[in-house]
Amino acid sequence: KQPRHMSPRSHGSMQSSPVLSVHFLLEAPLELVAQAVAAALLDGRPGHLPEKLGAAVITDGRTFTPAAEVLPADAWDPVGLPLPWPLGAEWAKTPRRDCAESVWRGTHSVEVDSSSLGLRPLRPGEGIFPACTGLFPGFHHCLARGTYTYIIVREENQLDTRCLRSFIIDAYPLDPASEQLRPKDAPVDPMFDFDALDVLEARFESGCSMRCLVKSADKGNTELVREMLDCGMAKRAFACSAEEQAHPHAAAARTVQFMLEMETRAWLACHGFPLIEVWRRIREPSPWIFETLQKEIASQTWGNGHAVASGSEVREGPNFDAEFALELAKVWPEAVRVGGHPQEPQFVEGNVCVPSFAQMLDRVTRRASQDADIFRYFVDLGSGQGHAALAAHALFPFRKCIGIELVPDIVTVAREALGQYESLGFASRARSTNDLSEILVQGDFLEDVDWSDASIVFANSVTWPRSLLQDVSTLALKLRRGAVLLVAMRPLPNIAAVWEAFEVRGEACFMNFHHYPMLLWAYRKR
């Protein structure tokens, strides 16, 4: 048969809206990233993984190093742990780690089958071959496990001046057990059998459609955006109720969602594009999206793109006085007496480890856009003994800096810390211009204080009930664009309005009541 033009139904995804977007901020030239993306999607050249990788980490955004040579199993980096690369010998299954302890013990709780979504680098023995698609570039990705993914790519014209290139990707993972949908005699004959193309075209609505954009970002950085579009597989997954999340459609959508981020991280590392941070946004709430996104954030928090300084940040050094932070940490105790009774440290609010808290604030503030006016106003909700608010006042140039605490006895203890802060000369060295008398506020942060103008909001919410988190999320919707809300351990409730209004990533900070860094959920207002 002669080749014919093929018009897959999923090309209607050109007008489809995204249900999920993942934003990778890169410390790399815009043109170079755009060229590499085009080579992967239009030419079928995504790059190759090193032959000997195994369990490895990325120590500086470029170098592959065995994990055992970086940190022993019981060691912890006070800034944040390097990114564990969850890749097996063939990347046939991708382990997903849900907490830092399991990463270093080599265990995992979830496995998903690997597939290609356009940027997945190749292992030895794998290949990408041209497929007969007519008008549009098409390839099938043959993986070592025996799976195949059929991919069609089309480039879009962009009206956004920040966007250099944009691509629509339609991916159809093929069942290796189905002879009807396998490439004929692959890899000897790289073309699909034409009868298989007819079957594929008829069933293409169950494939997944994505968009990949390369944009310019602030400070000479580049933003690589990958979006999952509202068609095919995503539509079928949305039809599954909360009780039907084990349905194959929902399971397939979770796998694509997870691989969308994982293959991009691998691709970036293979090309030496250092990753600064990753923000995710849900545009169409659904149980399968919530579950996977929250596990992704939790498992990647202590890695590249979250709680670790980027290459330029390491070279430039911190934007705060690290020696001053250590001085503050020596003065403030880990626990205090409230009402004459010794308190366990985990029940004392505001009990942050000052150097780690400062490192976290440094990452958040230096990566913020200029429009965010990030040093406008810092607020600590439930400030306890006031350590977080005082540390922010001392180490960063916030024009306004307050801590809000409801319990009178705890406020009394915080004011003693404030007096000590002034008497030891710390206040005279502070970078914030906020008056000392205005730092500590006694009251209810839900009713007594308006913090809608805050640029950074911190909440040590480990012991908060869900209802309080829900009330905070409602008030946070009033924050200005670019403001960041940092919530300890427990994410905000999965409410449609929250996910539509915020992008989210993970952060980490040591607290004095725990040996390991605590997960912070960072919400950035759109």
Secondary structure, DSSP 8 states (H G I E B T S, - for coil): --------GGGGGGG--EEEEEEEEESS-HHHHHHHHHHHHHSS---B--SS-SSEEESSSS-EEEHHHH--TT---SS---EEE---SS-SEEEE-SSHHHHHTT--SEEEE---SS---B-TT-EEEE---TTS-EEEEE-TTS-EEEEEEEEE----TTEEEEEEEEEEEE-TT-GGGS-TTTTTS-S--HHHHHHHHHTGGGSEEEEEEEEE-GGG-EEEEEEEESSTHHHHHHTS-GGGTTSHHHHHHHHHHHHHHHHHHHHHHHHT--EEEEEEEESS--HHHHHHHHHHHHHHTTSTTSSS--HHHHHH--SS-HHHHHHHHHHS-S--EETTEE--GGGSTT-B-HHHHHHHHHHHHHTS-GGG-TTS-EEEET-TTSHHHHHHHHHS--SSEEEEE--HHHHHHHHHHHHHHHHTTTGGG-S----GGGTEEES-TTTT---TT-SEEEE--TT--HHHHHHHHHHHTTS-TT-EEEEESS-----HHHHHHEEEEEEEE-BTT-SS-EEEEEEEE-
